[in-house]
Amino acid sequence: MKMLGNFLRVAVRILVRDRMYTLLNVAGLAIGIAAASMLGLYVWHETHYDGFFSKAGQIYRVDKTEFVPGRMPITYDSTAKPLGPVLKQDFPEVEAMVRVHSEAVVVSRDGNAFRERMQVVDSDFFRLFDLPFIAGDPGTALAAPGTVVLPESLARKYFNGVDILGRTLTLTNGISLTVSGVIRDLPTNTHLRRDAMLTNIGTRLGENFDGWFTRMDTTWNTNFIRTYILVKPGTDPAALTARFPAFLAARDPNYLSTGTNKPAKALVLTGLTHIHTDPTGVSANLLGVLHGLLAVAAVVLGIAIVNFVNLSTARSSLRVREVAVRKALGAPRGMLIGQFIVESVLLTLVAAVLGYVLLEMLMPTFVSALGIRFDRGYLYSPWLLVAELVGVLAVGGLAGLYPALVLSRPTASVLLKGGTVSSGGSAVRTLLVVAQFSAAILLAISTIVIFQQTRYVSSQQLGFNAEGVLLVRELHQPEARAHIESFRQALLRIPGVAQAGASFHAPSDGSDSTDNYHVPGTVDDGTIVFRSEFIGQDYLQAMGVRLLAGRLFDRAATADALRDPAAAAPSEGINSVRPTDPLGRTVVLSWRAVQRLGFHTAEEAVGRQVIYDVDYPLTIIGVVDDLQFNSARTELQPTAFLLDERGLDVMAVRLTPAAGAATLAAIDQLWKDTFPTIPENREFLDDHIRDAYTGEMRQGTLLAGFTGLAILIACLGLFGLAAFTAQRRTKEIGLRKVLGAGVTDIVRLLVWQFSKPVMVANLIAWPLAWLGLSRWLQGYAYRIALNPLVFAVAGLAALVIAWVTVAGHAARVAAAKPVDALRYE
């Protein structure tokens, strides 16, 4: 212990004496530790979703994959309502089943209306998801319809406390629910909604919802409800999945084999802990992003560690005389090795503490920039502290052990005669500089390309004019459905409103409703599949679509009148009407849809008939330019616009150029007057579309930030190495000046020494960046071509940064008097 204390005193004295070296090493490593810890914590958080449930390993979500000829398979995280009970009935391996459907409700409290989410679930919900209860019994809380379980935050919001069993929660439509339980707010790393109430699947929530939800009891050809199963211990999910085709063939009347060249479906089991990162599901891009962030964390931390080791080994070679004197005074080799290791570990420990302070300070900004939820408790996780301690010992030991072994091997006389001993040589240090700048250049190129691609896809032609369109939502609410048309007409009377029309969905909502179409007289082989957009009669005018031929829907046109949803007259040529058939009898098609049907021009298609689904005939009245309803990650889809008023939810309001705050205020007041019990929900369409690329923008911003850190750390190391090199070559530079070398010659010599590894780093980073980014761009239907100029600019920027970093030391040494340099040592 006394020896360790002596080691520490000497180490502190040496580190304080060489303040610049200490500052550079501590700063670089601290920044690297903080940056890598941020990314590492985020990746750990995202890859450990739902693991806190006690039976997580036995819980699976049943997903449905649809196979449609002519397009890629689509996997949905939802299924038909009758699937769950039948699964439990037919498979003895299934212990329990829970279905979860999220429904928007409006809660009335003290004269105010609040929009909330209600999870309609089966009574076994808490058998699968054993959430901690504050009040109530998890076994009976959801046993009966008409009850509700609240998370703690909502309990305090509506009742100012949690001791509320038996209290009543009232919806604006007059329905009352009895509070049967209060649960702790869910952790941030769960795919379940954290802010939702829970009620029994038999609970009445409103006339329109109740009627639709009951009809779905026997409807197999839908996917809107999530189905979870709890299997018995030891159940093989692959073996269970292999039996699903026979099960579907026997139970699902709409099931079709994949060999019939018709739309087909398959059931897939996704483990609970894999749902959030499932590469085949709705979070398909997340796993790739997490792998990328983990790679960035490794690169930044690697650069910091390389810096630390490089500077440590370089500086140690200047302590030859100190080691020689210690050996001459009888210090054993073990003591010398211990001294170097203690110094290095002490330095890494200081860097780790500073890095942790930076992590604590910057984590809120990091989380806010990503727009994510994160539990700050993870910052104090024991595993993080243990990982940092192990890292400190490993990095400190490595940085101190190697030079200690090299310097402690020769005898004192050899050291005193030679003056210096190589601790690894310039070749090793050069190699480490190459590695640092290769990584930094790779990150810089990736950042530029991500921003270019994001700008490119967000500027793609949409096929409609998104500027000046206000989206007003929540028209699907029961209280709103009967007043949609009167609300639309009232909007048109507001100064500044040019047009208004309603639809089921808005562009970039992520909807993917598709149906089969074919021309009469041709065989429906299931290969012609269009995106189906159900709209009101004025929607296309409000969106500002470009008409290629024919006309748009017109309220004054008899052909565009909606049929009676209860029946269809035989004279209409309809054999039978299905609940999913549209109410309109005319259709507007996109140009790609017209081409897919075999028409050569838009004019040729106008007036012709097309069959929707099985046998519902529609007359083509118009052809519009192709519209991009999703992001540019997906290719433009052939689209059919159909009239139907039964599910309208979004009113598209086109404003005039002169519209301003007064127009928006008038719209807000109209909403309050028309729908006093429904909170308003509006946004501009161009903002909504821009939000579709928020992920890419955040990735680019994140990568730019960490690229800057990587370059900063690399420059700190280069600055330290430049100082070391200048000090080592002081006598050589003095001789060169005596022999006639000028200041410019000396500066050029030193700058060139550090330019070569950066140039080599470019040759390594360029092909790696090209390969990686080419693969990343394959995920977009519309993408930029990689520009060699970007690679050249990034490489040149790295070279210029290296020059600026080194030039200061070079100029200072070159300007020194030769006599001072020759007296050195």
TAUR-V554352 format. One record per backbone hydrogen bond with DSSP energy under -1.0 kcal/mol. CO is the residue of the C=O (numbers start at 0). NH is the residue of the N-H. Records with the same first field share a line. If there is no record, write none. Layout:
CO: NH / NH
//
This chain:
0: 4
1: 5
2: 6
3: 7
4: 8
5: 9
6: 10
7: 11
8: 12
9: 13
10: 14
11: 15
12: 16
13: 17
17: 21
18: 22
19: 23
20: 24
21: 25
22: 26
23: 27
24: 28
25: 29
26: 30
27: 31
28: 32
29: 33
30: 34
31: 35
32: 36
33: 37
34: 38
35: 39
36: 40
37: 41
38: 42
39: 43
40: 44
41: 45
42: 46
49: 52
52: 55
54: 57
55: 58
57: 230
58: 271
59: 228
60: 269
62: 267
63: 75
64: 265
65: 73
66: 263
67: 70
73: 65
75: 63
78: 223 / 224
79: 82
81: 85
82: 86
83: 87
84: 88
85: 89
86: 90
90: 93
92: 231
95: 229
97: 227
99: 225
100: 119
102: 117
104: 115
105: 171
106: 113
108: 111
111: 108
113: 106
115: 104
116: 196
117: 102
118: 198
119: 100
120: 200
121: 124
123: 126 / 127
124: 128
128: 130
131: 183
134: 181
136: 139 / 140
139: 142
145: 177
147: 179
148: 197
149: 182
150: 154
151: 155
152: 156
153: 157
154: 158
155: 159
161: 163
163: 166
166: 178
168: 176
169: 107
170: 173
174: 170
176: 168
177: 147
178: 165
180: 149
181: 133 / 134
182: 151
187: 189
188: 49
196: 118
197: 148
198: 120
199: 202
205: 209
206: 210
207: 211
208: 212
209: 213
210: 214
211: 215
213: 216
214: 217
224: 78
225: 99
226: 61
227: 97
228: 59
229: 94 / 95
231: 234
235: 239
236: 240
237: 241
239: 242
240: 243
242: 246
243: 247
244: 248
245: 249
246: 250
247: 251
251: 254
256: 259
263: 66
265: 64
267: 62
269: 60
270: 273
274: 277
277: 280
282: 285
284: 288
285: 289
286: 290
287: 291
288: 292
289: 293
290: 294
291: 295
292: 296
293: 297
294: 298
295: 299
296: 300
297: 301
298: 302
299: 303
300: 304
301: 305
302: 306
303: 307
304: 308
305: 309
306: 310
307: 311
308: 312
309: 313
310: 314
311: 315
314: 317
315: 318
318: 322
319: 323
320: 324
321: 325
322: 326
323: 327
324: 328
325: 330
326: 329
331: 335
332: 336
333: 337
334: 338
335: 339
336: 340
337: 341
338: 342
339: 343
340: 344
341: 345
342: 346
343: 347
344: 348
345: 349
346: 350
347: 351
348: 352
349: 353
350: 354
351: 355
352: 356
353: 357
354: 358
355: 359
356: 360
357: 361
358: 362
361: 365
362: 366
363: 367
364: 368
365: 369
366: 371
374: 377
375: 378
376: 379
377: 380
380: 384
381: 385
382: 386
383: 387
384: 388
385: 389
386: 390
387: 391
388: 392
389: 393
390: 394
391: 395
392: 396
393: 397
394: 398
395: 399
396: 400
397: 401
399: 403
400: 404
401: 405
402: 406
403: 407
410: 414
411: 415
412: 416
413: 417
414: 418
424: 428
425: 429
426: 430
427: 431
428: 432
429: 433
430: 434
431: 435
432: 436
433: 437
434: 438
435: 439
436: 440
437: 441
438: 442
439: 443
440: 444
441: 445
442: 446
443: 447
444: 448
445: 449
446: 450
447: 451
448: 452
449: 453
450: 454
451: 455
452: 456
453: 457
456: 459
461: 627
465: 468
467: 654
468: 684
469: 652
470: 682
471: 650
473: 476
476: 479 / 480
479: 482
482: 486
483: 487
484: 488
485: 489
486: 490
487: 491
490: 493
493: 496
495: 655
498: 653
500: 651
501: 535
502: 648 / 649
505: 508
512: 531
514: 529
515: 612
517: 610
518: 521
522: 524
527: 516
529: 514
530: 639
532: 641
533: 503
534: 643
535: 538
537: 541
538: 542
539: 544
542: 464
545: 624
548: 622
553: 556
557: 560
563: 566
568: 571
569: 572
577: 580
582: 562
584: 618
586: 620
587: 640
588: 623
589: 593
590: 594
591: 595
592: 596
593: 598
594: 597
601: 605
604: 607
607: 619
609: 617
610: 517
611: 615
615: 611
617: 609
618: 586
619: 606
620: 550
621: 588
622: 547 / 548
623: 590
628: 507
630: 633
631: 781
637: 530
638: 589
639: 532
640: 587
641: 534
642: 583
648: 474
649: 502
650: 471
651: 500
652: 469
653: 497 / 498
655: 658
659: 663
660: 664
661: 665
662: 666
663: 667
664: 668
665: 669
666: 670
667: 671
668: 672
669: 673
670: 674
674: 677
680: 472
682: 470
683: 687
684: 688
685: 689
686: 690
688: 691
689: 692
690: 693
692: 696
693: 697
694: 698
695: 699
696: 700
697: 701
698: 702
699: 703
700: 704
701: 705
702: 706
703: 707
704: 708
705: 709
706: 710
707: 711
708: 712
709: 713
710: 714
711: 715
712: 716
713: 717
714: 718
715: 719
716: 720
717: 721
718: 722
719: 723
720: 724
721: 725
722: 726
723: 727
724: 728
726: 729
728: 732
729: 733
730: 734
731: 735
732: 736
733: 737
734: 738
735: 740
736: 739
741: 745
742: 746
743: 747
744: 748
745: 749
746: 750
747: 751
748: 752
749: 753
750: 754
751: 755
754: 758
755: 759
756: 760
757: 761
758: 762
759: 763
760: 764
761: 765
763: 767
764: 768
765: 769
766: 770
767: 771
768: 772
769: 773
770: 774
771: 775
772: 776
775: 778
776: 779
786: 789
787: 791
788: 792
789: 793
790: 794
791: 795
792: 796
793: 797
794: 798
795: 799
796: 800
797: 801
798: 802
799: 803
800: 804
801: 805
802: 806
805: 809
806: 810
807: 811
808: 812
809: 813
810: 814
816: 820
817: 821
818: 822
820: 823
//
